[in-house]
Amino acid sequence: MKDSFKQYFIELLGYEEASAFFLAIEEKKVKRTIRVNTLKSTKKLMKKYLSEKGYEVTDSPFSRDSLDIKGTGEKWSLKLPYHAGFTYPQDSSSGFVVDLLDPKPGEKVIDMTAAPGGKSTHIAQRMQNKGVLFANDMDTRRLKALHSNLERLGIWNTVVLRMNAHKLTLIYPEYFDRVLLDPSCSGEGLFNTYEARTEFWSLKAIKAYSQDQFSLLCSAFRLLKPGGRLVYSTCTLNAIEDDGVIEKLLKKFPQAEIIKEIPKQIPQQIQSLKGIRFWPHKSNTKGFFCIAIGKKESLGLSRKLDCLRTLKSASKKGRMIEKELFKLYGLNDFPWEWVERDSFLFAVSSEMIHTEFPMKHSLSFPIYKDGRLTHAAALWAGLHTKKCIHVDDLLKFFQNSKIGKKGYLKYELIKHSNFPLGIAKNEEGKLIPLQIKMF
């Protein structure tokens, strides 16, 4: 840790609190936490499963969908539920942000910096795959990870965008019920992990970050409906990028106000700093900051760009595929609308059919192509049918080797225990696991 870093936090917190904070950074003791994807499983079931596999499992005190785990379990015991889309490795401080955002089914929500998808997939889960989630990010490389996570976790109410914040405000002014902004920051909250890059910390750097954050936050506020909720979060803890950015927003927009109604499960706070902070020495988590902002009245904004289109339903083709999937796998309940794009059939929420999107966008949940289910759809289908072949040798599966099982269909759904593994092709009496990588 740099002396300038230590001096800044001693001045902010006082010597005793700052010393405890520095010790937490040195010790790097962070709880191991996973989020349960309630679109596919429940906390009760995952808690039982992990306990049986040798872990000590407790409910997270800070995020209602999260479990804290200790110890070492049996081989594959964490990889299996991750692969099947039952879990996502996520610190509870990050999970708390979605508790604070409190998205509802049927709403229109945007995550302005969505990739790789931890918070976006959590938001979609809370929306129960209903309504419309806009997952936006400018980083092409990270967007690939976002798509992968959306597919694995079984999310079909999401459209993925790569669009700068200012352009979004020209297309969707005062449009969203909920807005999440989690921008790039100095990353002080990660200093108590082995990801820490403390050598890059400087006052000059955090002031530069704060300028970019304020610009993005202004755009986020313009996207928010009157009466909606905006959550600004960072994985940093200083008052320049956190309190300072919020104070500038409140000064610029008299229509903005801090929402005082917050979840009960918050860690111990220090002094009268704005928002909610997860201090590593208080919460035993990564460091984090978040605050909820409301909009009292409209800014009087109107759309400046009109480069939008609606999705074209492929319900007729979708019904044909539904009949085929019933015949093959006994699947008979498809809780989505069908859309065709680039030879794929996609699942989307009913609200998405009536929503206008920019010309350049991508959908999150491919279902069918070239006469078979995609890997993402097979993970979903494996939860809803008994017509699966059970795989015992997980080593061969994860190595994409031939599985010593005989199949009867050209493409078989495969499982291990209660966990869908995907789809396998039947070749010469052996099953070969398949995974489509679309992006």
C-alpha positions in Angstrom: 0.0 0.0 0.0 1.2 3.4 -0.9 1.8 6.0 1.9 -0.5 8.4 0.0 -3.3 5.8 0.1 -2.8 5.2 3.8 -2.7 9.0 4.5 -6.0 9.5 2.6 -7.9 6.9 4.5 -6.5 8.0 7.9 -7.8 11.5 7.2 -11.2 10.0 6.0 -11.7 7.5 8.8 -9.4 8.3 11.7 -6.4 6.3 12.7 -8.0 3.4 14.5 -10.6 2.6 11.8 -8.1 3.1 9.0 -5.6 0.7 10.7 -8.3 -2.0 10.9 -9.1 -1.4 7.2 -5.4 -1.7 6.3 -5.1 -4.9 8.3 -8.0 -6.4 6.4 -6.3 -5.6 3.1 -3.1 -7.3 4.2 -4.9 -10.4 5.6 -7.1 -10.9 2.5 -9.8 -12.8 4.4 -12.9 -12.6 2.2 -15.9 -14.8 2.5 -16.5 -17.3 -0.3 -20.0 -16.6 -1.6 -22.2 -17.9 -4.4 -25.5 -16.6 -5.6 -28.3 -19.1 -6.2 -30.1 -18.6 -9.5 -33.7 -18.9 -8.5 -34.8 -19.3 -12.1 -33.4 -22.8 -11.9 -33.1 -23.8 -8.2 -33.7 -22.6 -4.7 -31.4 -21.6 -1.8 -32.9 -24.5 0.3 -32.0 -27.1 -2.4 -28.5 -25.7 -3.0 -27.8 -25.4 0.7 -28.7 -29.1 1.2 -26.7 -30.2 -1.8 -23.5 -28.3 -0.8 -23.8 -29.4 2.8 -24.0 -33.0 1.7 -20.9 -32.5 -0.4 -18.8 -31.4 2.6 -19.2 -27.6 2.8 -20.2 -25.5 5.7 -23.0 -23.4 4.2 -24.8 -20.4 5.7 -27.2 -17.8 4.4 -25.4 -14.6 3.5 -26.4 -11.8 5.9 -26.2 -9.2 3.1 -27.8 -10.6 0.0 -31.0 -12.7 0.1 -30.1 -14.9 -2.9 -26.5 -15.7 -1.6 -24.9 -18.4 0.4 -21.5 -18.2 2.2 -19.5 -21.4 2.0 -16.5 -22.7 3.9 -14.3 -25.7 3.6 -13.5 -28.1 0.7 -16.2 -30.3 -0.8 -16.2 -33.3 -3.1 -14.7 -33.1 -6.6 -17.1 -31.3 -9.2 -19.4 -30.2 -6.3 -19.1 -26.5 -7.2 -18.5 -26.9 -10.9 -21.6 -28.9 -11.5 -24.2 -26.3 -10.3 -22.2 -23.6 -12.0 -22.1 -25.4 -15.3 -25.9 -26.1 -15.1 -26.6 -22.5 -14.4 -27.8 -23.0 -10.8 -25.2 -20.8 -9.2 -23.0 -17.8 -9.9 -19.8 -16.9 -7.9 -20.5 -13.4 -6.6 -19.5 -11.5 -3.5 -22.5 -10.7 -1.3 -21.6 -6.9 -1.4 -22.2 -7.0 -5.2 -25.4 -9.1 -4.7 -26.7 -6.4 -2.2 -26.7 -3.9 -5.0 -29.6 -5.7 -6.7 -31.4 -5.9 -3.4 -31.1 -2.1 -3.3 -32.2 -1.7 -6.9 -35.2 -4.0 -6.2 -36.3 -4.7 -9.8 -39.8 -6.1 -10.4 -41.3 -8.5 -13.0 -42.7 -6.7 -16.0 -40.5 -3.5 -15.6 -38.1 -2.0 -18.0 -34.6 -2.0 -16.5 -31.2 -1.1 -17.8 -27.8 -2.1 -16.6 -25.5 0.5 -18.2 -22.2 -1.3 -17.7 -23.5 -4.9 -17.7 -20.6 -7.2 -18.7 -19.6 -9.8 -17.6 -23.1 -10.1 -16.2 -23.1 -10.7 -12.5 -25.6 -8.0 -11.7 -27.5 -8.2 -15.0 -28.2 -11.9 -14.5 -29.2 -11.2 -10.9 -31.6 -8.5 -12.1 -33.2 -10.8 -14.7 -33.6 -13.4 -12.0 -35.5 -11.0 -9.8 -37.6 -10.0 -12.8 -38.5 -13.7 -13.2 -37.7 -13.5 -16.9 -40.5 -11.0 -17.3 -40.4 -7.4 -18.5 -37.3 -6.2 -20.4 -33.7 -5.9 -19.3 -31.3 -3.8 -21.4 -27.8 -5.1 -20.7 -25.4 -2.5 -22.2 -21.6 -2.5 -22.3 -18.9 -1.0 -24.5 -16.3 -3.7 -24.0 -16.5 -6.2 -26.8 -14.4 -8.8 -25.1 -16.5 -8.7 -21.9 -19.7 -8.9 -23.9 -18.8 -12.4 -24.9 -18.7 -13.4 -21.2 -22.1 -11.6 -20.7 -23.7 -13.7 -23.5 -22.2 -16.9 -22.0 -23.6 -16.1 -18.5 -27.1 -15.1 -19.8 -27.3 -18.4 -21.8 -26.0 -20.6 -19.0 -28.3 -19.0 -16.4 -31.4 -19.4 -18.6 -32.3 -15.7 -19.2 -34.6 -14.7 -22.1 -36.0 -11.2 -21.1 -32.7 -9.4 -22.0 -31.4 -7.5 -25.0 -27.7 -6.9 -25.2 -26.4 -3.5 -26.5 -23.1 -1.9 -27.2 -23.9 1.8 -27.1 -22.4 4.9 -25.4 -24.4 6.5 -22.6 -25.1 9.8 -24.3 -26.7 8.1 -27.3 -28.8 6.0 -25.0 -30.3 9.2 -23.5 -31.2 10.5 -27.0 -33.1 7.3 -27.7 -34.6 6.4 -24.3 -35.1 9.6 -22.3 -36.9 9.0 -19.0 -37.9 5.5 -20.1 -36.7 3.0 -17.5 -38.2 2.0 -14.2 -34.8 1.0 -12.8 -31.3 2.0 -13.8 -28.1 0.5 -12.5 -24.8 2.2 -13.1 -21.6 0.4 -11.9 -18.8 2.2 -13.7 -15.1 1.7 -13.9 -13.4 2.9 -10.7 -10.1 2.8 -8.8 -11.0 -0.6 -7.4 -10.1 0.0 -3.7 -12.7 -2.5 -2.7 -10.6 -5.3 -4.3 -7.5 -4.4 -2.4 -8.3 -7.1 0.2 -8.2 -9.8 -2.6 -5.4 -11.3 -4.7 -6.8 -9.2 -7.6 -5.4 -6.1 -6.0 -3.4 -3.6 -8.0 -2.5 -1.1 -5.3 0.5 0.3 -7.1 -1.8 2.2 -9.5 -3.6 4.1 -6.8 -3.3 7.9 -6.8 -5.4 10.9 -6.0 -4.9 12.1 -9.6 -6.3 8.8 -10.9 -9.4 8.7 -8.6 -10.2 12.3 -9.6 -10.1 11.3 -13.2 -12.3 8.4 -12.6 -14.8 10.6 -10.7 -15.2 12.9 -13.8 -16.1 10.0 -16.0 -18.4 8.6 -13.3 -20.3 11.9 -13.0 -20.8 12.1 -16.8 -22.2 8.5 -16.8 -24.3 9.2 -13.8 -25.9 12.2 -15.4 -26.8 10.0 -18.4 -28.2 7.4 -16.1 -30.4 10.0 -14.4 -31.7 11.2 -17.8 -32.7 7.6 -18.6 -34.7 7.2 -15.4 -38.5 7.6 -15.3 -40.0 10.1 -12.7 -40.7 8.0 -9.7 -38.1 5.3 -10.7 -35.0 4.2 -8.9 -31.4 4.6 -10.0 -28.6 2.8 -8.1 -25.0 4.0 -8.4 -22.4 1.5 -7.2 -18.6 1.2 -7.3 -16.1 -1.3 -6.0 -14.2 1.6 -4.4 -14.5 3.3 -1.0 -13.1 6.9 -1.2 -15.3 9.9 -0.9 -14.2 11.5 -4.2 -15.6 8.7 -6.5 -18.6 8.0 -4.2 -19.9 10.9 -2.1 -18.4 13.6 -4.3 -20.0 12.2 -7.5 -23.4 12.0 -5.8 -23.2 15.5 -4.4 -22.4 16.9 -7.9 -25.5 15.1 -9.2 -27.8 16.5 -6.5 -26.5 19.9 -7.2 -26.9 19.6 -11.0 -30.4 18.1 -10.8 -32.9 19.5 -8.2 -35.2 16.7 -9.3 -32.8 14.1 -7.8 -33.1 12.8 -4.2 -31.5 10.1 -2.1 -33.9 7.3 -1.4 -33.7 6.6 2.3 -35.7 3.4 2.2 -33.0 0.6 2.1 -32.8 -3.1 2.8 -32.3 -4.0 6.5 -29.4 -6.3 6.0 -26.6 -3.7 5.8 -23.1 -3.9 7.3 -21.9 -1.5 10.0 -21.2 1.9 8.6 -18.5 4.4 9.5 -19.2 8.1 10.2 -21.9 10.0 8.2 -20.6 9.2 4.7 -23.3 9.0 2.0 -24.7 5.7 0.8 -23.9 2.2 2.0 -20.3 1.0 2.2 -19.0 -2.5 2.7 -15.8 -2.0 4.6 -13.7 -5.3 4.5 -12.9 -5.1 8.2 -16.6 -4.8 9.1 -18.2 -7.2 6.6 -15.5 -9.7 5.7 -16.5 -9.1 2.0 -14.9 -7.2 -0.8 -15.2 -3.4 -0.4 -18.2 -1.8 -2.1 -20.3 1.3 -2.2 -23.9 1.8 -3.4 -26.6 4.4 -3.1 -30.2 4.7 -4.5 -31.4 7.9 -6.2 -35.0 8.8 -7.0 -36.4 11.3 -9.5 -39.1 13.6 -8.1 -40.3 15.0 -11.4 -39.6 14.9 -15.1 -36.7 16.7 -16.7 -38.9 17.4 -19.8 -36.8 15.4 -22.1 -37.9 14.0 -25.5 -36.5 11.5 -27.9 -33.9 12.9 -30.3 -33.0 9.8 -32.3 -35.5 7.4 -33.7 -33.4 4.4 -35.0 -35.6 1.7 -33.5 -37.4 -1.4 -34.6 -39.6 -4.0 -32.9 -38.9 -7.7 -32.9 -40.7 -9.9 -35.5 -42.5 -12.8 -33.9 -41.8 -16.3 -35.3 -44.7 -17.9 -33.5 -45.8 -20.1 -36.4 -42.3 -21.6 -36.7 -42.0 -21.7 -33.0 -45.2 -23.8 -32.7 -43.7 -26.3 -35.1 -40.6 -26.6 -33.0 -42.7 -27.0 -29.9 -44.4 -30.0 -31.4 -41.1 -31.5 -32.4 -39.6 -31.0 -28.9 -42.7 -32.6 -27.3 -42.3 -35.6 -29.6 -38.6 -36.0 -28.8 -38.3 -35.0 -25.2 -41.8 -34.6 -23.8 -41.5 -30.8 -23.4 -44.8 -29.1 -23.4 -44.6 -25.8 -21.6 -42.7 -23.0 -23.3 -43.0 -19.8 -21.2 -41.7 -17.4 -23.9 -42.3 -15.9 -27.3 -40.4 -17.0 -30.4 -38.1 -14.8 -32.6 -36.0 -15.8 -35.5 -32.6 -14.2 -36.0 -29.5 -15.4 -38.1 -31.0 -18.9 -38.5 -31.5 -19.3 -34.8 -34.8 -19.4 -33.0 -34.6 -17.3 -29.8 -36.8 -17.1 -26.7 -37.9 -13.6 -25.6 -40.3 -12.4 -23.0 -43.8 -11.3 -24.1 -43.0 -7.7 -23.2 -40.0 -7.7 -25.6 -42.2 -8.3 -28.6 -43.8 -4.9 -28.0 -40.6 -3.0 -27.2 -38.6 -0.9 -29.6 -34.9 -1.6 -29.8 -31.9 0.0 -31.6 -31.1 -1.6 -35.0 -27.9 -3.1 -33.6 -28.6 -5.4 -30.7 -28.4 -9.1 -29.8 -30.8 -11.4 -28.0 -29.7 -13.5 -25.0 -31.2 -17.0 -25.2 -30.9 -19.0 -28.4 -33.1 -22.1 -28.5 -32.9 -24.0 -31.8 -30.8 -24.2 -34.9 -30.2 -26.8 -37.6 -32.7 -29.3 -36.2 -31.6 -29.4 -32.6 -31.6 -27.5 -29.3 -28.7 -25.2 -28.4 -26.6 -26.0 -25.4 -28.3 -23.2 -23.5 -31.7 -24.5 -24.3 -30.6 -28.1 -23.4 -29.7 -26.8 -19.9 -33.2 -25.5 -19.5 -34.9 -28.5 -21.1 -33.0 -30.9 -18.7 -34.9 -29.3 -15.9 -38.3 -29.9 -17.4 -38.2 -33.4 -18.9 -37.5 -36.9 -17.6 -36.2 -38.0 -21.1 -32.5 -37.6 -20.3 -29.6 -39.9 -20.3 -27.6 -39.9 -17.0 -23.9 -39.4 -17.2 -21.6 -40.9 -14.5 -18.1 -40.1 -15.8 -17.9 -36.3 -15.3 -14.2 -36.2 -16.2 -14.9 -37.4 -19.7 -17.8 -35.0 -20.0 -15.8 -31.9 -19.0 -13.0 -33.0 -21.4 -15.6 -33.3 -24.2 -14.7 -36.9 -24.6 -17.1 -39.7 -25.8 -19.4 -40.8 -23.1 -19.8 -44.6 -22.6 -23.6 -44.5 -22.9 -25.9 -45.6 -25.7 -28.3 -43.1 -27.1 -31.5 -43.7 -29.1 -32.1 -40.2 -30.5 -29.8 -38.3 -32.8 -29.4 -35.7 -30.1 -29.8 -36.7 -26.4 -30.3 -34.5 -23.3 -27.8 -35.5 -20.7 -27.7 -35.0 -16.9 -25.7 -35.9 -13.8 -27.8 -36.4 -10.7 -30.3 -33.4 -10.8 -28.0 -31.2 -12.9 -28.5 -30.8 -16.7 -25.3 -31.0 -18.6 -26.5 -30.1 -22.0 -26.9 -32.0 -25.2 -24.9 -34.8 -26.8 -24.7 -36.2 -30.4 -25.2 -39.9 -30.9 -22.4 -41.3 -33.0 -21.8 -45.0 -33.5 -23.5 -45.8 -30.3 -21.5 -43.3 -28.3 -22.5 -39.9 -27.0 -20.4 -36.8 -27.8 -21.1 -33.7 -25.7 -21.9 -30.6 -27.8 -21.6 -26.9 -26.9 -22.5 -24.1 -29.3 -20.3 -21.0 -29.0 -22.3 -18.3 -30.8 -20.3 -15.3 -29.9 
